Amino acid sequence: MRYEDLLQRIREFNGERDWDRFHTPKNLSTALMIEAGELAEIFQWMTGKESADLPPEKLRQAREEIGDVVIYLLNLADKLGVDPMEAALEKLLKNAGKYPVEKFRGSAAKYWER
């Protein structure tokens, strides 16, 4: 599905329920953090190996929470007039400058640590 089509479906879903009045940037960013926390909770206490090989039920839960995160993120971006695809590309390009391959390949260090 294309981004624009998904955003239109989200707008229609919210409009049909008269939820736009609740969807302020503050409320949407809070909801986004809560859903991201629910996603993280699935992996809490797992080893790295366990988290990479989820059983079907945990994978289903993760998929649902990822859906919630994406919906809230797109709602927030829409309310702020931000194209999330452009924002992600701009950030990726900025990070490429902060983390040049020759200095950071295979390293988890932050840019200020090198």
Residue pairs with C-beta under 8 A, 6 or more apart in sequence:
3 74
3 84
3 85
6 74
7 74
7 78
10 71
10 74
10 75
10 78
11 78
14 20
14 23
14 75
23 75
23 79
24 79
25 76
25 79
25 80
28 72
28 75
28 76
28 79
29 76
31 72
32 69
32 72
32 73
32 76
35 65
35 68
35 69
35 72
36 69
38 65
38 68
39 62
39 65
39 66
39 68
39 69
42 54
42 58
42 61
42 62
42 65
43 51
43 62
54 62
73 84
74 84
77 83
77 84
77 87
98 111
99 111
103 114
104 111
104 114
107 114
